[in-house]
């Protein structure tokens, strides 16, 4: 993230979670990347996963606070129209039942970009 590559940071976070699924910091880093990408609902879940993996209660509380902040940012972004809510149609990352996806609203493409 420090390099400005949120998508790359998410890929690194995904790899870290696959390698060490019980490491709270892998989930937390994934959450930070998802916030940077504007995927606040997924970020909140990543932070909740980090809280569940954290052995230290203080660390778990901090991760839950990050999850709450991500949910707050999602609500604020929805209220201002900066992101949209889309029903997930595939099985990737949606958990049981698919769930929804929050993402940044993309600017309309011109005919030459489409």
Buried (B, 14 or more C-beta within 10 A) or exposed (E): BEEEEBEEBBEBBBEBBEEEEEBBBBBBBBBBBBBBBBBBBBBBBBBBBBBEBBEEEEBBEBBBEBBEBBBEBBEEBBEEEEBEEEEBEEEEBBEEEBEEBBBEEEEEEEEEEE
